[in-house]
Amino acid sequence: MLKTLTFTIMHFCIAFGVTYALTGSVSASGLVAAIEPLCNSVGFYFHEKVWQRFGQSRQPQSQRPAHAWLHHQA
């Protein structure tokens, strides 16, 4: 949990710093630093879903779970 917390703080600080360097605005930097990690988390969720599906399609059919064929026929 500590690693997650320190990563979150680092992410917030980087987002704030980059935005401040580009805009010079504390309010814009704070807004971006608050919103960007949330957007990034949602993007990461869908990225993982795509990679899971990509990984399943690369496995030989004999190694796929029996229910995997249901997802590929739709």
PQR file of N, CA, C, O and H, with PARSE charges and radii, in Angstrom:
ATOM      1  N   MET A   1       0.825  -1.199   0.000 -0.4000 1.5000
ATOM      2  CA  MET A   1       0.000   0.000   0.000 -0.0000 2.0000
ATOM      3  C   MET A   1       0.868   1.261   0.000  0.5500 1.7000
ATOM      4  O   MET A   1       0.519   2.260  -0.630 -0.5500 1.4000
ATOM      5  N   LEU A   2       1.985   1.210   0.700 -0.4000 1.5000
ATOM      6  CA  LEU A   2       2.878   2.363   0.745 -0.0000 2.0000
ATOM      7  C   LEU A   2       3.423   2.683  -0.643  0.5500 1.7000
ATOM      8  O   LEU A   2       3.539   3.850  -1.018 -0.5500 1.4000
ATOM      9  H   LEU A   2       2.268   0.399   1.212  0.4000 1.0000
ATOM     10  N   LYS A   3       3.754   1.647  -1.397 -0.4000 1.5000
ATOM     11  CA  LYS A   3       4.256   1.850  -2.761 -0.0000 2.0000
ATOM     12  C   LYS A   3       3.196   2.537  -3.617  0.5500 1.7000
ATOM     13  O   LYS A   3       3.520   3.435  -4.394 -0.5500 1.4000
ATOM     14  H   LYS A   3       3.660   0.699  -1.092  0.4000 1.0000
ATOM     15  N   THR A   4       1.945   2.133  -3.486 -0.4000 1.5000
ATOM     16  CA  THR A   4       0.849   2.744  -4.231 -0.0000 2.0000
ATOM     17  C   THR A   4       0.686   4.208  -3.847  0.5500 1.7000
ATOM     18  O   THR A   4       0.492   5.063  -4.710 -0.5500 1.4000
ATOM     19  H   THR A   4       1.682   1.404  -2.855  0.4000 1.0000
ATOM     20  N   LEU A   5       0.764   4.490  -2.567 -0.4000 1.5000
ATOM     21  CA  LEU A   5       0.626   5.865  -2.090 -0.0000 2.0000
ATOM     22  C   LEU A   5       1.758   6.750  -2.612  0.5500 1.7000
ATOM     23  O   LEU A   5       1.510   7.859  -3.084 -0.5500 1.4000
ATOM     24  H   LEU A   5       0.921   3.795  -1.865  0.4000 1.0000
ATOM     25  N   THR A   6       2.987   6.269  -2.529 -0.4000 1.5000
ATOM     26  CA  THR A   6       4.112   7.087  -3.006 -0.0000 2.0000
ATOM     27  C   THR A   6       4.060   7.269  -4.520  0.5500 1.7000
ATOM     28  O   THR A   6       4.426   8.331  -5.025 -0.5500 1.4000
ATOM     29  H   THR A   6       3.188   5.368  -2.146  0.4000 1.0000
ATOM     30  N   PHE A   7       3.611   6.246  -5.254 -0.4000 1.5000
ATOM     31  CA  PHE A   7       3.464   6.382  -6.698 -0.0000 2.0000
ATOM     32  C   PHE A   7       2.389   7.410  -7.030  0.5500 1.7000
ATOM     33  O   PHE A   7       2.559   8.207  -7.953 -0.5500 1.4000
ATOM     34  H   PHE A   7       3.314   5.383  -4.845  0.4000 1.0000
ATOM     35  N   THR A   8       1.299   7.400  -6.297 -0.4000 1.5000
ATOM     36  CA  THR A   8       0.220   8.369  -6.513 -0.0000 2.0000
ATOM     37  C   THR A   8       0.707   9.789  -6.265  0.5500 1.7000
ATOM     38  O   THR A   8       0.402  10.697  -7.039 -0.5500 1.4000
ATOM     39  H   THR A   8       1.161   6.753  -5.547  0.4000 1.0000
ATOM     40  N   ILE A   9       1.454   9.981  -5.200 -0.4000 1.5000
ATOM     41  CA  ILE A   9       2.000  11.306  -4.896 -0.0000 2.0000
ATOM     42  C   ILE A   9       2.959  11.751  -5.996  0.5500 1.7000
ATOM     43  O   ILE A   9       2.915  12.898  -6.442 -0.5500 1.4000
ATOM     44  H   ILE A   9       1.702   9.244  -4.571  0.4000 1.0000
ATOM     45  N   MET A  10       3.821  10.840  -6.428 -0.4000 1.5000
ATOM     46  CA  MET A  10       4.752  11.164  -7.499 -0.0000 2.0000
ATOM     47  C   MET A  10       4.000  11.540  -8.778  0.5500 1.7000
ATOM     48  O   MET A  10       4.351  12.516  -9.441 -0.5500 1.4000
ATOM     49  H   MET A  10       3.857   9.908  -6.066  0.4000 1.0000
ATOM     50  N   HIS A  11       2.973  10.772  -9.123 -0.4000 1.5000
ATOM     51  CA  HIS A  11       2.176  11.026 -10.311 -0.0000 2.0000
ATOM     52  C   HIS A  11       1.524  12.413 -10.225  0.5500 1.7000
ATOM     53  O   HIS A  11       1.544  13.175 -11.192 -0.5500 1.4000
ATOM     54  H   HIS A  11       2.688   9.979  -8.584  0.4000 1.0000
ATOM     55  N   PHE A  12       0.958  12.727  -9.080 -0.4000 1.5000
ATOM     56  CA  PHE A  12       0.331  14.032  -8.862 -0.0000 2.0000
ATOM     57  C   PHE A  12       1.350  15.152  -9.052  0.5500 1.7000
ATOM     58  O   PHE A  12       1.069  16.144  -9.725 -0.5500 1.4000
ATOM     59  H   PHE A  12       0.942  12.108  -8.295  0.4000 1.0000
ATOM     60  N   CYS A  13       2.531  14.993  -8.461 -0.4000 1.5000
ATOM     61  CA  CYS A  13       3.571  16.021  -8.536 -0.0000 2.0000
ATOM     62  C   CYS A  13       4.077  16.219  -9.966  0.5500 1.7000
ATOM     63  O   CYS A  13       4.321  17.349 -10.390 -0.5500 1.4000
ATOM     64  H   CYS A  13       2.759  14.187  -7.914  0.4000 1.0000
ATOM     65  N   ILE A  14       4.233  15.130 -10.701 -0.4000 1.5000
ATOM     66  CA  ILE A  14       4.676  15.243 -12.094 -0.0000 2.0000
ATOM     67  C   ILE A  14       3.620  15.949 -12.937  0.5500 1.7000
ATOM     68  O   ILE A  14       3.946  16.846 -13.714 -0.5500 1.4000
ATOM     69  H   ILE A  14       4.034  14.213 -10.357  0.4000 1.0000
ATOM     70  N   ALA A  15       2.365  15.554 -12.791 -0.4000 1.5000
ATOM     71  CA  ALA A  15       1.286  16.193 -13.548 -0.0000 2.0000
ATOM     72  C   ALA A  15       1.212  17.680 -13.214  0.5500 1.7000
ATOM     73  O   ALA A  15       1.052  18.513 -14.106 -0.5500 1.4000
ATOM     74  H   ALA A  15       2.100  14.825 -12.159  0.4000 1.0000
ATOM     75  N   PHE A  16       1.327  18.010 -11.934 -0.4000 1.5000
ATOM     76  CA  PHE A  16       1.297  19.409 -11.519 -0.0000 2.0000
ATOM     77  C   PHE A  16       2.488  20.158 -12.099  0.5500 1.7000
ATOM     78  O   PHE A  16       2.321  21.242 -12.656 -0.5500 1.4000
ATOM     79  H   PHE A  16       1.456  17.333 -11.209  0.4000 1.0000
ATOM     80  N   GLY A  17       3.682  19.601 -11.979 -0.4000 1.5000
ATOM     81  CA  GLY A  17       4.896  20.262 -12.445 -0.0000 2.0000
ATOM     82  C   GLY A  17       4.919  20.504 -13.943  0.5500 1.7000
ATOM     83  O   GLY A  17       5.290  21.587 -14.396 -0.5500 1.4000
ATOM     84  H   GLY A  17       3.819  18.720 -11.527  0.4000 1.0000
ATOM     85  N   VAL A  18       4.525  19.504 -14.711 -0.4000 1.5000
ATOM     86  CA  VAL A  18       4.514  19.653 -16.175 -0.0000 2.0000
ATOM     87  C   VAL A  18       3.496  20.707 -16.586  0.5500 1.7000
ATOM     88  O   VAL A  18       3.792  21.564 -17.418 -0.5500 1.4000
ATOM     89  H   VAL A  18       4.223  18.625 -14.343  0.4000 1.0000
ATOM     90  N   THR A  19       2.313  20.651 -16.015 -0.4000 1.5000
ATOM     91  CA  THR A  19       1.282  21.630 -16.368 -0.0000 2.0000
ATOM     92  C   THR A  19       1.693  23.033 -15.960  0.5500 1.7000
ATOM     93  O   THR A  19       1.465  23.993 -16.697 -0.5500 1.4000
ATOM     94  H   THR A  19       2.073  19.954 -15.338  0.4000 1.0000
ATOM     95  N   TYR A  20       2.298  23.153 -14.787 -0.4000 1.5000
ATOM     96  CA  TYR A  20       2.755  24.474 -14.341 -0.0000 2.0000
ATOM     97  C   TYR A  20       3.852  25.007 -15.261  0.5500 1.7000
ATOM     98  O   TYR A  20       3.870  26.194 -15.590 -0.5500 1.4000
ATOM     99  H   TYR A  20       2.484  22.374 -14.188  0.4000 1.0000
ATOM    100  N   ALA A  21       4.761  24.134 -15.673 -0.4000 1.5000
ATOM    101  CA  ALA A  21       5.836  24.553 -16.576 -0.0000 2.0000
ATOM    102  C   ALA A  21       5.279  25.020 -17.928  0.5500 1.7000
ATOM    103  O   ALA A  21       5.827  25.932 -18.546 -0.5500 1.4000
ATOM    104  H   ALA A  21       4.747  23.170 -15.406  0.4000 1.0000
ATOM    105  N   LEU A  22       4.199  24.396 -18.377 -0.4000 1.5000
ATOM    106  CA  LEU A  22       3.610  24.756 -19.667 -0.0000 2.0000
ATOM    107  C   LEU A  22       2.697  25.976 -19.596  0.5500 1.7000
ATOM    108  O   LEU A  22       2.623  26.757 -20.546 -0.5500 1.4000
ATOM    109  H   LEU A  22       3.754  23.655 -17.874  0.4000 1.0000
ATOM    110  N   THR A  23       2.002  26.140 -18.470 -0.4000 1.5000
ATOM    111  CA  THR A  23       0.990  27.195 -18.393 -0.0000 2.0000
ATOM    112  C   THR A  23       1.349  28.325 -17.423  0.5500 1.7000
ATOM    113  O   THR A  23       0.915  29.460 -17.620 -0.5500 1.4000
ATOM    114  H   THR A  23       2.062  25.507 -17.699  0.4000 1.0000
ATOM    115  N   GLY A  24       2.130  28.035 -16.386 -0.4000 1.5000
ATOM    116  CA  GLY A  24       2.414  29.030 -15.352 -0.0000 2.0000
ATOM    117  C   GLY A  24       1.231  29.272 -14.433  0.5500 1.7000
ATOM    118  O   GLY A  24       1.237  30.216 -13.642 -0.5500 1.4000
ATOM    119  H   GLY A  24       2.483  27.113 -16.226  0.4000 1.0000
ATOM    120  N   SER A  25       0.233  28.437 -14.532 -0.4000 1.5000
ATOM    121  CA  SER A  25      -0.986  28.611 -13.750 -0.0000 2.0000
ATOM    122  C   SER A  25      -1.083  27.546 -12.652  0.5500 1.7000
ATOM    123  O   SER A  25      -1.074  26.347 -12.927 -0.5500 1.4000
ATOM    124  H   SER A  25       0.229  27.671 -15.174  0.4000 1.0000
ATOM    125  N   VAL A  26      -1.176  28.013 -11.405 -0.4000 1.5000
ATOM    126  CA  VAL A  26      -1.326  27.091 -10.284 -0.0000 2.0000
ATOM    127  C   VAL A  26      -2.693  26.414 -10.335  0.5500 1.7000
ATOM    128  O   VAL A  26      -2.805  25.220 -10.054 -0.5500 1.4000
ATOM    129  H   VAL A  26      -1.184  28.988 -11.181  0.4000 1.0000
ATOM    130  N   SER A  27      -3.728  27.166 -10.691 -0.4000 1.5000
ATOM    131  CA  SER A  27      -5.078  26.582 -10.711 -0.0000 2.0000
ATOM    132  C   SER A  27      -5.211  25.534 -11.826  0.5500 1.7000
ATOM    133  O   SER A  27      -5.787  24.469 -11.600 -0.5500 1.4000
ATOM    134  H   SER A  27      -3.636  28.136 -10.919  0.4000 1.0000
ATOM    135  N   ALA A  28      -4.690  25.821 -13.012 -0.4000 1.5000
ATOM    136  CA  ALA A  28      -4.743  24.834 -14.095 -0.0000 2.0000
ATOM    137  C   ALA A  28      -3.915  23.609 -13.723  0.5500 1.7000
ATOM    138  O   ALA A  28      -4.315  22.478 -14.001 -0.5500 1.4000
ATOM    139  H   ALA A  28      -4.223  26.685 -13.195  0.4000 1.0000
ATOM    140  N   SER A  29      -2.776  23.829 -13.103 -0.4000 1.5000
ATOM    141  CA  SER A  29      -1.914  22.714 -12.699 -0.0000 2.0000
ATOM    142  C   SER A  29      -2.601  21.826 -11.677  0.5500 1.7000
ATOM    143  O   SER A  29      -2.538  20.600 -11.773 -0.5500 1.4000
ATOM    144  H   SER A  29      -2.451  24.748 -12.877  0.4000 1.0000
ATOM    145  N   GLY A  30      -3.248  22.431 -10.709 -0.4000 1.5000
ATOM    146  CA  GLY A  30      -3.983  21.659  -9.700 -0.0000 2.0000
ATOM    147  C   GLY A  30      -5.121  20.876 -10.303  0.5500 1.7000
ATOM    148  O   GLY A  30      -5.362  19.730  -9.924 -0.5500 1.4000
ATOM    149  H   GLY A  30      -3.298  23.427 -10.631  0.4000 1.0000
ATOM    150  N   LEU A  31      -5.828  21.486 -11.242 -0.4000 1.5000
ATOM    151  CA  LEU A  31      -6.948  20.810 -11.893 -0.0000 2.0000
ATOM    152  C   LEU A  31      -6.464  19.619 -12.716  0.5500 1.7000
ATOM    153  O   LEU A  31      -7.034  18.531 -12.632 -0.5500 1.4000
ATOM    154  H   LEU A  31      -5.633  22.417 -11.550  0.4000 1.0000
ATOM    155  N   VAL A  32      -5.426  19.821 -13.501 -0.4000 1.5000
ATOM    156  CA  VAL A  32      -4.873  18.723 -14.304 -0.0000 2.0000
ATOM    157  C   VAL A  32      -4.335  17.620 -13.397  0.5500 1.7000
ATOM    158  O   VAL A  32      -4.556  16.437 -13.657 -0.5500 1.4000
ATOM    159  H   VAL A  32      -4.963  20.704 -13.569  0.4000 1.0000
ATOM    160  N   ALA A  33      -3.629  18.003 -12.337 -0.4000 1.5000
ATOM    161  CA  ALA A  33      -3.055  17.008 -11.420 -0.0000 2.0000
ATOM    162  C   ALA A  33      -4.138  16.204 -10.716  0.5500 1.7000
ATOM    163  O   ALA A  33      -3.908  15.050 -10.356 -0.5500 1.4000
ATOM    164  H   ALA A  33      -3.449  18.964 -12.126  0.4000 1.0000
ATOM    165  N   ALA A  34      -5.302  16.785 -10.516 -0.4000 1.5000
ATOM    166  CA  ALA A  34      -6.403  16.069  -9.867 -0.0000 2.0000
ATOM    167  C   ALA A  34      -7.146  15.168 -10.850  0.5500 1.7000
ATOM    168  O   ALA A  34      -7.576  14.075 -10.482 -0.5500 1.4000
ATOM    169  H   ALA A  34      -5.488  17.722 -10.808  0.4000 1.0000
ATOM    170  N   ILE A  35      -7.300  15.615 -12.093 -0.4000 1.5000
ATOM    171  CA  ILE A  35      -8.112  14.882 -13.067 -0.0000 2.0000
ATOM    172  C   ILE A  35      -7.308  13.849 -13.855  0.5500 1.7000
ATOM    173  O   ILE A  35      -7.809  12.760 -14.135 -0.5500 1.4000
ATOM    174  H   ILE A  35      -6.951  16.503 -12.392  0.4000 1.0000
ATOM    175  N   GLU A  36      -6.078  14.175 -14.211 -0.4000 1.5000
ATOM    176  CA  GLU A  36      -5.283  13.301 -15.076 -0.0000 2.0000
ATOM    177  C   GLU A  36      -5.084  11.901 -14.517  0.5500 1.7000
ATOM    178  O   GLU A  36      -5.239  10.940 -15.271 -0.5500 1.4000
ATOM    179  H   GLU A  36      -5.671  15.060 -13.984  0.4000 1.0000
ATOM    180  N   PRO A  37      -4.747  11.724 -13.234 -0.5600 1.5000
ATOM    181  CA  PRO A  37      -4.603  10.355 -12.723  0.2800 2.0000
ATOM    182  C   PRO A  37      -5.902   9.538 -12.810  0.5500 1.7000
ATOM    183  O   PRO A  37      -5.863   8.329 -13.039 -0.5500 1.4000
ATOM    184  N   LEU A  38      -7.025  10.192 -12.630 -0.4000 1.5000
ATOM    185  CA  LEU A  38      -8.306   9.488 -12.758 -0.0000 2.0000
ATOM    186  C   LEU A  38      -8.507   9.018 -14.199  0.5500 1.7000
ATOM    187  O   LEU A  38      -8.870   7.866 -14.438 -0.5500 1.4000
ATOM    188  H   LEU A  38      -7.057  11.174 -12.444  0.4000 1.0000
ATOM    189  N   CYS A  39      -8.271   9.908 -15.147 -0.4000 1.5000
ATOM    190  CA  CYS A  39      -8.399   9.537 -16.565 -0.0000 2.0000
ATOM    191  C   CYS A  39      -7.410   8.436 -16.927  0.5500 1.7000
ATOM    192  O   CYS A  39      -7.743   7.514 -17.672 -0.5500 1.4000
ATOM    193  H   CYS A  39      -7.977  10.844 -14.954  0.4000 1.0000
ATOM    194  N   ASN A  40      -6.207   8.535 -16.404 -0.4000 1.5000
ATOM    195  CA  ASN A  40      -5.176   7.536 -16.666 -0.0000 2.0000
ATOM    196  C   ASN A  40      -5.592   6.171 -16.115  0.5500 1.7000
ATOM    197  O   ASN A  40      -5.338   5.145 -16.746 -0.5500 1.4000
ATOM    198  H   ASN A  40      -5.937   9.284 -15.799  0.4000 1.0000
ATOM    199  N   SER A  41      -6.217   6.155 -14.964 -0.4000 1.5000
ATOM    200  CA  SER A  41      -6.672   4.895 -14.364 -0.0000 2.0000
ATOM    201  C   SER A  41      -7.752   4.240 -15.215  0.5500 1.7000
ATOM    202  O   SER A  41      -7.738   3.024 -15.402 -0.5500 1.4000
ATOM    203  H   SER A  41      -6.423   6.989 -14.451  0.4000 1.0000
ATOM    204  N   VAL A  42      -8.678   5.028 -15.727 -0.4000 1.5000
ATOM    205  CA  VAL A  42      -9.730   4.491 -16.596 -0.0000 2.0000
ATOM    206  C   VAL A  42      -9.110   3.964 -17.886  0.5500 1.7000
ATOM    207  O   VAL A  42      -9.466   2.885 -18.360 -0.5500 1.4000
ATOM    208  H   VAL A  42      -8.689   6.016 -15.574  0.4000 1.0000
ATOM    209  N   GLY A  43      -8.185   4.728 -18.446 -0.4000 1.5000
ATOM    210  CA  GLY A  43      -7.493   4.280 -19.652 -0.0000 2.0000
ATOM    211  C   GLY A  43      -6.725   2.993 -19.428  0.5500 1.7000
ATOM    212  O   GLY A  43      -6.718   2.112 -20.288 -0.5500 1.4000
ATOM    213  H   GLY A  43      -7.895   5.604 -18.060  0.4000 1.0000
ATOM    214  N   PHE A  44      -6.074   2.878 -18.270 -0.4000 1.5000
ATOM    215  CA  PHE A  44      -5.320   1.672 -17.938 -0.0000 2.0000
ATOM    216  C   PHE A  44      -6.234   0.455 -17.858  0.5500 1.7000
ATOM    217  O   PHE A  44      -5.857  -0.631 -18.299 -0.5500 1.4000
ATOM    218  H   PHE A  44      -6.080   3.593 -17.572  0.4000 1.0000
ATOM    219  N   TYR A  45      -7.432   0.625 -17.299 -0.4000 1.5000
ATOM    220  CA  TYR A  45      -8.394  -0.472 -17.194 -0.0000 2.0000
ATOM    221  C   TYR A  45      -8.717  -1.039 -18.587  0.5500 1.7000
ATOM    222  O   TYR A  45      -8.681  -2.251 -18.796 -0.5500 1.4000
ATOM    223  H   TYR A  45      -7.738   1.507 -16.941  0.4000 1.0000
ATOM    224  N   PHE A  46      -9.032  -0.149 -19.527 -0.4000 1.5000
ATOM    225  CA  PHE A  46      -9.373  -0.606 -20.871 -0.0000 2.0000
ATOM    226  C   PHE A  46      -8.147  -1.144 -21.606  0.5500 1.7000
ATOM    227  O   PHE A  46      -8.260  -2.081 -22.396 -0.5500 1.4000
ATOM    228  H   PHE A  46      -9.062   0.836 -19.358  0.4000 1.0000
ATOM    229  N   HIS A  47      -7.000  -0.568 -21.354 -0.4000 1.5000
ATOM    230  CA  HIS A  47      -5.756  -1.066 -21.941 -0.0000 2.0000
ATOM    231  C   HIS A  47      -5.516  -2.515 -21.510  0.5500 1.7000
ATOM    232  O   HIS A  47      -5.140  -3.352 -22.330 -0.5500 1.4000
ATOM    233  H   HIS A  47      -6.909   0.193 -20.712  0.4000 1.0000
ATOM    234  N   GLU A  48      -5.730  -2.808 -20.245 -0.4000 1.5000
ATOM    235  CA  GLU A  48      -5.564  -4.174 -19.738 -0.0000 2.0000
ATOM    236  C   GLU A  48      -6.562  -5.133 -20.378  0.5500 1.7000
ATOM    237  O   GLU A  48      -6.213  -6.269 -20.700 -0.5500 1.4000
ATOM    238  H   GLU A  48      -6.035  -2.128 -19.579  0.4000 1.0000
ATOM    239  N   LYS A  49      -7.792  -4.685 -20.563 -0.4000 1.5000
ATOM    240  CA  LYS A  49      -8.806  -5.533 -21.208 -0.0000 2.0000
ATOM    241  C   LYS A  49      -8.385  -5.888 -22.635  0.5500 1.7000
ATOM    242  O   LYS A  49      -8.526  -7.036 -23.059 -0.5500 1.4000
ATOM    243  H   LYS A  49      -8.075  -3.762 -20.302  0.4000 1.0000
ATOM    244  N   VAL A  50      -7.869  -4.908 -23.373 -0.4000 1.5000
ATOM    245  CA  VAL A  50      -7.418  -5.154 -24.732 -0.0000 2.0000
ATOM    246  C   VAL A  50      -6.258  -6.141 -24.730  0.5500 1.7000
ATOM    247  O   VAL A  50      -6.230  -7.067 -25.540 -0.5500 1.4000
ATOM    248  H   VAL A  50      -7.754  -3.976 -23.029  0.4000 1.0000
ATOM    249  N   TRP A  51      -5.306  -5.952 -23.832 -0.4000 1.5000
ATOM    250  CA  TRP A  51      -4.149  -6.843 -23.781 -0.0000 2.0000
ATOM    251  C   TRP A  51      -4.536  -8.252 -23.351  0.5500 1.7000
ATOM    252  O   TRP A  51      -3.948  -9.224 -23.826 -0.5500 1.4000
ATOM    253  H   TRP A  51      -5.328  -5.199 -23.173  0.4000 1.0000
ATOM    254  N   GLN A  52      -5.516  -8.378 -22.462 -0.4000 1.5000
ATOM    255  CA  GLN A  52      -5.984  -9.712 -22.073 -0.0000 2.0000
ATOM    256  C   GLN A  52      -6.584 -10.422 -23.280  0.5500 1.7000
ATOM    257  O   GLN A  52      -6.330 -11.606 -23.501 -0.5500 1.4000
ATOM    258  H   GLN A  52      -5.994  -7.589 -22.077  0.4000 1.0000
ATOM    259  N   ARG A  53      -7.367  -9.708 -24.045 -0.4000 1.5000
ATOM    260  CA  ARG A  53      -7.999 -10.291 -25.222 -0.0000 2.0000
ATOM    261  C   ARG A  53      -6.947 -10.629 -26.278  0.5500 1.7000
ATOM    262  O   ARG A  53      -7.030 -11.672 -26.926 -0.5500 1.4000
ATOM    263  H   ARG A  53      -7.574  -8.746 -23.865  0.4000 1.0000
ATOM    264  N   PHE A  54      -5.962  -9.754 -26.451 -0.4000 1.5000
ATOM    265  CA  PHE A  54      -4.869  -9.979 -27.382 -0.0000 2.0000
ATOM    266  C   PHE A  54      -4.086 -11.225 -26.976  0.5500 1.7000
ATOM    267  O   PHE A  54      -3.719 -12.033 -27.829 -0.5500 1.4000
ATOM    268  H   PHE A  54      -5.894  -8.907 -25.925  0.4000 1.0000
ATOM    269  N   GLY A  55      -3.831 -11.382 -25.693 -0.4000 1.5000
ATOM    270  CA  GLY A  55      -3.098 -12.544 -25.194 -0.0000 2.0000
ATOM    271  C   GLY A  55      -3.853 -13.837 -25.416  0.5500 1.7000
ATOM    272  O   GLY A  55      -3.246 -14.861 -25.730 -0.5500 1.4000
ATOM    273  H   GLY A  55      -4.129 -10.726 -25.000  0.4000 1.0000
ATOM    274  N   GLN A  56      -5.168 -13.810 -25.261 -0.4000 1.5000
ATOM    275  CA  GLN A  56      -5.976 -15.010 -25.485 -0.0000 2.0000
ATOM    276  C   GLN A  56      -5.971 -15.406 -26.955  0.5500 1.7000
ATOM    277  O   GLN A  56      -5.934 -16.593 -27.280 -0.5500 1.4000
ATOM    278  H   GLN A  56      -5.662 -12.978 -25.006  0.4000 1.0000
ATOM    279  N   SER A  57      -6.008 -14.420 -27.842 -0.4000 1.5000
ATOM    280  CA  SER A  57      -6.068 -14.739 -29.273 -0.0000 2.0000
ATOM    281  C   SER A  57      -4.733 -15.277 -29.778  0.5500 1.7000
ATOM    282  O   SER A  57      -4.689 -15.906 -30.835 -0.5500 1.4000
ATOM    283  H   SER A  57      -6.038 -13.456 -27.579  0.4000 1.0000
ATOM    284  N   ARG A  58      -3.652 -15.046 -29.052 -0.4000 1.5000
ATOM    285  CA  ARG A  58      -2.337 -15.545 -29.460 -0.0000 2.0000
ATOM    286  C   ARG A  58      -2.049 -16.934 -28.917  0.5500 1.7000
ATOM    287  O   ARG A  58      -1.115 -17.590 -29.377 -0.5500 1.4000
ATOM    288  H   ARG A  58      -3.688 -14.535 -28.193  0.4000 1.0000
ATOM    289  N   GLN A  59      -2.836 -17.400 -27.942 -0.4000 1.5000
ATOM    290  CA  GLN A  59      -2.636 -18.739 -27.401 -0.0000 2.0000
ATOM    291  C   GLN A  59      -3.169 -19.770 -28.389  0.5500 1.7000
ATOM    292  O   GLN A  59      -4.182 -19.537 -29.048 -0.5500 1.4000
ATOM    293  H   GLN A  59      -3.595 -16.867 -27.568  0.4000 1.0000
ATOM    294  N   PRO A  60      -2.496 -20.896 -28.490 -0.5600 1.5000
ATOM    295  CA  PRO A  60      -3.072 -21.982 -29.296  0.2800 2.0000
ATOM    296  C   PRO A  60      -4.440 -22.364 -28.719  0.5500 1.7000
ATOM    297  O   PRO A  60      -4.639 -22.301 -27.506 -0.5500 1.4000
ATOM    298  N   GLN A  61      -5.358 -22.750 -29.563 -0.4000 1.5000
ATOM    299  CA  GLN A  61      -6.723 -23.029 -29.131 -0.0000 2.0000
ATOM    300  C   GLN A  61      -6.763 -24.104 -28.044  0.5500 1.7000
ATOM    301  O   GLN A  61      -7.646 -24.071 -27.187 -0.5500 1.4000
ATOM    302  H   GLN A  61      -5.195 -22.801 -30.548  0.4000 1.0000
ATOM    303  N   SER A  62      -5.839 -25.041 -28.060 -0.4000 1.5000
ATOM    304  CA  SER A  62      -5.837 -26.104 -27.061 -0.0000 2.0000
ATOM    305  C   SER A  62      -5.509 -25.579 -25.658  0.5500 1.7000
ATOM    306  O   SER A  62      -5.831 -26.235 -24.667 -0.5500 1.4000
ATOM    307  H   SER A  62      -5.122 -25.067 -28.756  0.4000 1.0000
ATOM    308  N   GLN A  63      -4.867 -24.394 -25.563 -0.4000 1.5000
ATOM    309  CA  GLN A  63      -4.522 -23.836 -24.260 -0.0000 2.0000
ATOM    310  C   GLN A  63      -5.546 -22.827 -23.752  0.5500 1.7000
ATOM    311  O   GLN A  63      -5.439 -22.358 -22.619 -0.5500 1.4000
ATOM    312  H   GLN A  63      -4.606 -23.862 -26.368  0.4000 1.0000
ATOM    313  N   ARG A  64      -6.531 -22.489 -24.568 -0.4000 1.5000
ATOM    314  CA  ARG A  64      -7.544 -21.522 -24.149 -0.0000 2.0000
ATOM    315  C   ARG A  64      -8.563 -22.200 -23.247  0.5500 1.7000
ATOM    316  O   ARG A  64      -8.806 -23.401 -23.372 -0.5500 1.4000
ATOM    317  H   ARG A  64      -6.618 -22.870 -25.489  0.4000 1.0000
ATOM    318  N   PRO A  65      -9.164 -21.431 -22.334 -0.5600 1.5000
ATOM    319  CA  PRO A  65     -10.253 -21.995 -21.533  0.2800 2.0000
ATOM    320  C   PRO A  65     -11.408 -22.417 -22.442  0.5500 1.7000
ATOM    321  O   PRO A  65     -11.588 -21.854 -23.522 -0.5500 1.4000
ATOM    322  N   ALA A  66     -12.173 -23.387 -22.014 -0.4000 1.5000
ATOM    323  CA  ALA A  66     -13.267 -23.927 -22.835 -0.0000 2.0000
ATOM    324  C   ALA A  66     -14.269 -22.852 -23.227  0.5500 1.7000
ATOM    325  O   ALA A  66     -14.862 -22.940 -24.302 -0.5500 1.4000
ATOM    326  H   ALA A  66     -12.026 -23.844 -21.137  0.4000 1.0000
ATOM    327  N   HIS A  67     -14.475 -21.846 -22.395 -0.4000 1.5000
ATOM    328  CA  HIS A  67     -15.465 -20.799 -22.679 -0.0000 2.0000
ATOM    329  C   HIS A  67     -14.912 -19.703 -23.594  0.5500 1.7000
ATOM    330  O   HIS A  67     -15.672 -18.816 -23.981 -0.5500 1.4000
ATOM    331  H   HIS A  67     -13.993 -21.775 -21.521  0.4000 1.0000
ATOM    332  N   ALA A  68     -13.644 -19.721 -23.952 -0.4000 1.5000
ATOM    333  CA  ALA A  68     -13.024 -18.642 -24.728 -0.0000 2.0000
ATOM    334  C   ALA A  68     -13.670 -18.494 -26.110  0.5500 1.7000
ATOM    335  O   ALA A  68     -13.729 -17.387 -26.645 -0.5500 1.4000
ATOM    336  H   ALA A  68     -13.026 -20.441 -23.637  0.4000 1.0000
ATOM    337  N   TRP A  69     -14.146 -19.576 -26.683 -0.4000 1.5000
ATOM    338  CA  TRP A  69     -14.740 -19.495 -28.017 -0.0000 2.0000
ATOM    339  C   TRP A  69     -15.976 -18.615 -28.039  0.5500 1.7000
ATOM    340  O   TRP A  69     -16.313 -18.054 -29.082 -0.5500 1.4000
ATOM    341  H   TRP A  69     -14.099 -20.476 -26.248  0.4000 1.0000
ATOM    342  N   LEU A  70     -16.671 -18.481 -26.886 -0.4000 1.5000
ATOM    343  CA  LEU A  70     -17.875 -17.661 -26.826 -0.0000 2.0000
ATOM    344  C   LEU A  70     -17.558 -16.197 -27.109  0.5500 1.7000
ATOM    345  O   LEU A  70     -18.359 -15.505 -27.737 -0.5500 1.4000
ATOM    346  H   LEU A  70     -16.396 -18.937 -26.039  0.4000 1.0000
ATOM    347  N   HIS A  71     -16.406 -15.714 -26.658 -0.4000 1.5000
ATOM    348  CA  HIS A  71     -16.057 -14.310 -26.807 -0.0000 2.0000
ATOM    349  C   HIS A  71     -15.605 -13.986 -28.232  0.5500 1.7000
ATOM    350  O   HIS A  71     -15.642 -12.822 -28.630 -0.5500 1.4000
ATOM    351  H   HIS A  71     -15.755 -16.276 -26.148  0.4000 1.0000
ATOM    352  N   HIS A  72     -15.189 -14.960 -28.989 -0.4000 1.5000
ATOM    353  CA  HIS A  72     -14.661 -14.693 -30.319 -0.0000 2.0000
ATOM    354  C   HIS A  72     -15.684 -14.859 -31.415  0.5500 1.7000
ATOM    355  O   HIS A  72     -15.417 -14.482 -32.556 -0.5500 1.4000
ATOM    356  H   HIS A  72     -15.159 -15.906 -28.666  0.4000 1.0000
ATOM    357  N   GLN A  73     -16.857 -15.414 -31.113 -0.4000 1.5000
ATOM    358  CA  GLN A  73     -17.877 -15.587 -32.134 -0.0000 2.0000
ATOM    359  C   GLN A  73     -18.846 -14.433 -32.172  0.5500 1.7000
ATOM    360  O   GLN A  73     -19.599 -14.309 -33.138 -0.5500 1.4000
ATOM    361  H   GLN A  73     -17.073 -15.721 -30.186  0.4000 1.0000
ATOM    362  N   ALA A  74     -18.863 -13.596 -31.178 -0.4000 1.5000
ATOM    363  CA  ALA A  74     -19.844 -12.501 -31.113 -0.0000 2.0000
ATOM    364  C   ALA A  74     -19.533 -11.415 -32.098  0.5500 1.7000
ATOM    365  O   ALA A  74     -20.259 -10.423 -32.173 -0.5500 1.4000
ATOM    366  H   ALA A  74     -18.251 -13.697 -30.393  0.4000 1.0000
TER
END
